[in-house]
Amino acid sequence: MNNENNKMQNMLWLDIAECKRSNILISGTNSQGKSLCAMAICDKLMKHGFQVYAIDSTGIWKRKSSIPRYYQVSEKTMKYVLPNSSMIYDVSRLTASYQREFLENILGEIWLRRLDNYNKWLMIAIEEAHLLMRNIRGRASENLLRIASVGRNINIRVLGISPSFVGLDAEFRRLAQQRYHFKLPNESNTKRRFCSIYSKDWYRVAKELDVGFCIYYNNERMKIVKIPYFQTSKVAQAYIEPQPKQEPTLWQKVKVALSGSEEPEFDDIDSESEIEIDESEEYPEEW
């Protein structure tokens, strides 16, 4: 019995089938384990064949997650790199307005590319989502709303991590049928919203949760679970963009044309071994 209890405590509660049907929401006050929970979810999804793109506005994912590559985004290098493997986009150097611009544009690129090839499931994890998802029904977040709503048709889902339960657009919460609610603050707006969605009893529970514990919601079923502490020995490596093939210079083109080969070969000449000098040859007297 004790072994079964230990196994249950070390198990990450995650419905893989539901991950393909709807989105995921993680909320709660700071320093309760939200980010580590998200990293554990992404790690498990990658083991089930998912690809993960993490939009990280804190800079901690490249140090603590198991995603193998990260791309440092700055205002000068806001390129929309889309590799075939999982990737962390570290946007911690950008202001909130640039983060929103980057997210919206890269989601547009993802949508267009996935229309032709969407065999692999993709989870887009958004750290500090309240900065980017306060109003996803406006014109500034059209791609985000489209992917959160109908991204399932091309195998894309969204995971939002936020310390603010009321700071996220209610539309995203409705579209997220798997939720992890860590300890909530004793704040009037949060209390009123949480009680109206769940109940006063569940709010009392959420207000007293210990670190690492959360209320796990899955399609109207709720339970208190302990999230296992996530650690990884992997260290994310900086993504290096493949360099485009350089065009040959005019001089290289001339050499290729003269030699008749793209890689002309030049014989090394050794003055002592290669050149034979006939010392017996007589030169004219006027020399």
C-alpha positions in Angstrom: 0.0 0.0 0.0 2.8 2.4 0.8 4.5 1.7 -2.5 1.2 2.5 -4.3 0.9 5.8 -2.3 4.5 6.8 -3.2 3.9 6.0 -6.8 0.7 8.2 -6.8 2.6 11.0 -5.1 5.4 10.9 -7.8 3.0 10.8 -10.7 2.3 13.8 -12.8 -1.4 14.1 -13.4 -1.7 14.7 -17.1 -4.3 13.5 -19.6 -2.4 13.1 -22.9 -5.6 12.6 -24.9 -7.1 15.8 -23.5 -3.8 17.6 -24.4 -4.8 17.0 -28.0 -8.4 18.2 -27.6 -8.0 21.4 -25.6 -5.5 23.8 -24.0 -3.8 23.8 -20.5 -3.9 26.6 -17.9 -1.6 26.8 -14.9 -2.3 29.6 -12.3 -1.3 30.5 -8.8 0.8 32.9 -6.8 4.5 33.2 -7.1 7.0 30.5 -5.9 4.4 27.7 -5.7 5.8 25.5 -8.5 3.9 26.7 -11.6 6.9 26.8 -13.9 8.3 23.5 -12.8 4.9 22.0 -13.3 4.8 23.4 -16.9 8.3 22.0 -17.5 7.3 18.6 -16.2 4.3 18.7 -18.5 6.4 19.6 -21.5 9.0 16.9 -20.7 6.3 14.3 -20.6 4.7 15.5 -23.8 8.0 15.4 -25.6 8.4 11.8 -24.4 5.0 11.1 -26.1 6.1 12.5 -29.4 5.1 16.2 -29.0 7.2 19.1 -30.2 7.3 22.0 -27.8 7.9 25.7 -28.4 8.3 27.6 -25.1 7.9 31.4 -25.1 9.9 32.3 -22.0 9.7 35.9 -20.7 11.6 35.0 -17.5 14.9 33.4 -18.8 14.6 30.3 -16.5 13.5 27.7 -19.0 16.9 27.4 -20.6 18.4 26.6 -17.2 15.7 24.3 -15.7 13.7 22.7 -18.5 14.6 19.6 -20.6 14.1 21.3 -23.9 17.5 20.9 -25.7 17.7 24.3 -27.6 17.1 27.9 -26.9 17.1 31.0 -29.1 17.9 34.4 -27.6 15.5 36.9 -29.0 16.3 40.6 -28.9 14.9 43.7 -30.6 17.6 43.4 -33.2 17.2 39.6 -33.8 13.5 39.1 -33.7 13.7 36.3 -36.3 11.0 33.7 -36.5 13.2 30.6 -36.4 11.1 27.4 -36.6 13.2 24.3 -36.3 11.8 20.8 -36.5 12.8 20.1 -32.9 11.6 21.6 -29.6 12.8 25.1 -28.8 12.9 27.8 -26.1 12.4 31.3 -27.3 14.0 33.5 -24.6 12.2 36.8 -24.9 13.2 38.1 -21.5 15.2 40.9 -23.0 12.1 42.3 -24.8 9.6 44.7 -23.3 6.0 43.5 -23.1 4.9 45.2 -26.3 7.8 43.5 -28.3 6.9 40.2 -26.7 3.3 40.5 -27.9 4.5 41.4 -31.4 7.0 38.5 -31.5 4.4 36.0 -30.2 1.7 37.1 -32.7 4.1 37.0 -35.7 5.7 33.7 -34.9 2.2 32.1 -34.4 1.3 33.4 -37.8 4.4 31.7 -39.3 3.6 28.5 -37.4 0.1 28.5 -38.7 1.1 28.9 -42.4 3.8 26.2 -42.2 1.6 23.7 -40.4 -1.1 24.0 -43.0 1.0 21.9 -45.3 2.6 19.5 -42.8 1.1 18.9 -39.3 1.8 15.2 -38.6 3.5 16.0 -35.3 1.6 17.6 -32.3 2.9 20.9 -31.2 2.5 22.4 -27.7 3.2 26.2 -27.3 4.0 27.0 -23.7 3.7 30.7 -22.8 5.3 31.8 -19.5 3.8 34.9 -17.7 0.8 34.5 -20.0 -1.1 37.3 -18.3 1.3 39.8 -20.1 0.4 38.4 -23.5 -3.1 36.9 -23.1 -5.1 39.6 -21.3 -7.3 40.2 -24.3 -6.9 37.5 -27.0 -10.1 38.6 -28.8 -8.6 41.8 -30.0 -7.0 42.5 -33.4 -3.5 42.4 -31.8 -4.0 38.7 -30.9 -5.7 37.2 -33.9 -3.2 34.4 -34.4 -3.2 33.5 -30.7 -7.0 33.2 -30.6 -7.1 31.2 -33.8 -4.6 28.7 -32.6 -6.1 28.4 -29.1 -9.6 28.0 -30.7 -9.1 25.8 -33.8 -5.4 24.9 -33.6 -6.5 21.3 -32.9 -7.3 21.0 -36.6 -3.6 21.3 -37.4 -2.3 19.6 -34.2 -1.4 22.7 -32.2 -2.3 23.4 -28.5 -1.4 26.1 -26.0 -0.2 25.9 -22.4 -0.5 29.2 -20.4 1.3 29.9 -17.1 0.2 32.9 -15.1 0.3 34.1 -11.5 -2.9 36.0 -12.1 -6.2 34.0 -12.3 -8.2 37.1 -13.3 -5.5 38.6 -15.6 -6.1 36.1 -18.4 -8.8 36.4 -21.0 -11.8 34.4 -19.9 -12.0 32.9 -23.4 -8.7 31.1 -23.0 -9.8 29.7 -19.6 -13.0 28.3 -21.3 -10.8 26.7 -24.0 -8.5 25.1 -21.4 -10.1 21.9 -20.1 -7.0 20.9 -18.1 -6.2 23.3 -15.3 -3.7 23.4 -12.5 -4.6 25.9 -9.8 -1.9 26.4 -7.2 -2.3 28.6 -4.1 -4.4 31.6 -4.9 -4.0 35.1 -3.3 -6.5 36.4 -0.8 -7.7 39.1 -3.2 -11.3 40.2 -3.8 -11.4 39.9 -7.6 -9.7 36.5 -7.6 -12.1 35.3 -4.9 -15.2 36.5 -6.7 -14.1 35.0 -10.0 -12.9 31.7 -8.6 -16.0 31.2 -6.5 -18.3 31.9 -9.5 -16.5 29.3 -11.7 -16.0 26.6 -9.0 -17.3 27.2 -5.5 -16.5 28.8 -2.2 -15.4 25.5 -0.8 -12.8 25.1 -3.6 -11.6 28.6 -3.1 -11.0 27.9 0.6 -9.0 24.9 -0.4 -7.0 26.8 -3.1 -6.2 29.6 -0.6 -4.5 27.2 1.8 -2.6 24.9 -0.6 1.1 24.2 0.3 3.9 24.6 -2.1 3.9 21.9 -4.8 0.2 21.1 -4.3 -2.5 22.2 -6.7 -6.1 21.6 -7.6 -6.2 19.6 -10.8 -9.2 20.2 -13.0 -10.0 17.9 -16.0 -13.3 18.3 -17.7 -15.3 19.3 -14.5 -13.5 16.7 -12.3 -11.4 18.2 -9.6 -8.9 16.8 -7.1 -6.0 17.9 -5.0 -2.7 16.6 -6.3 1.0 16.9 -5.5 3.2 17.9 -8.4 6.5 16.0 -8.3 9.6 18.2 -8.2 11.0 18.4 -11.7 14.7 18.3 -12.3 16.8 17.6 -15.4 20.5 17.1 -16.0 20.2 18.5 -19.5 21.5 22.0 -20.3 19.9 23.8 -23.2 22.3 24.8 -25.9 22.1 28.0 -27.9 20.5 27.6 -31.3 22.9 28.3 -34.1 21.3 29.2 -37.4 22.6 27.3 -40.4 24.6 29.7 -42.6 23.4 30.1 -46.2 25.8 28.9 -48.9 27.9 31.9 -50.0 28.0 32.8 -53.7 31.4 32.3 -55.3 33.4 35.4 -56.0 34.3 36.5 -59.5 37.8 35.2 -59.1 36.6 31.8 -58.0 34.3 31.7 -61.0 37.2 32.5 -63.3 39.3 29.7 -61.8 36.5 27.2 -62.1 36.0 28.2 -65.8 39.7 27.9 -66.5 40.2 24.6 -64.8 36.9 23.1 -66.0 36.3 21.7 -62.5 34.4 23.1 -59.5 37.3 22.1 -57.3 40.5 22.6 -59.2 43.4 20.5 -58.0 46.9 22.0 -57.8 49.9 19.7 -57.5 52.4 20.6 -54.9 55.8 21.0 -56.3 58.8 19.9 -54.3 61.9 21.5 -55.8 64.2 18.6 -54.9 62.0 15.6 -55.7 59.7 16.8 -58.5 62.1 18.9 -60.7 65.0 17.1 -62.4 67.9 19.2 -63.5 70.2 17.9 -66.2 73.6 19.3 -65.0 75.3 17.9 -68.1 73.4 20.2 -70.5 75.7 22.8 -72.1 74.6 26.4 -72.5 75.8 28.7 -75.3 79.0 30.5 -74.7 77.4 34.0 -74.8 75.5 33.2 -71.7 
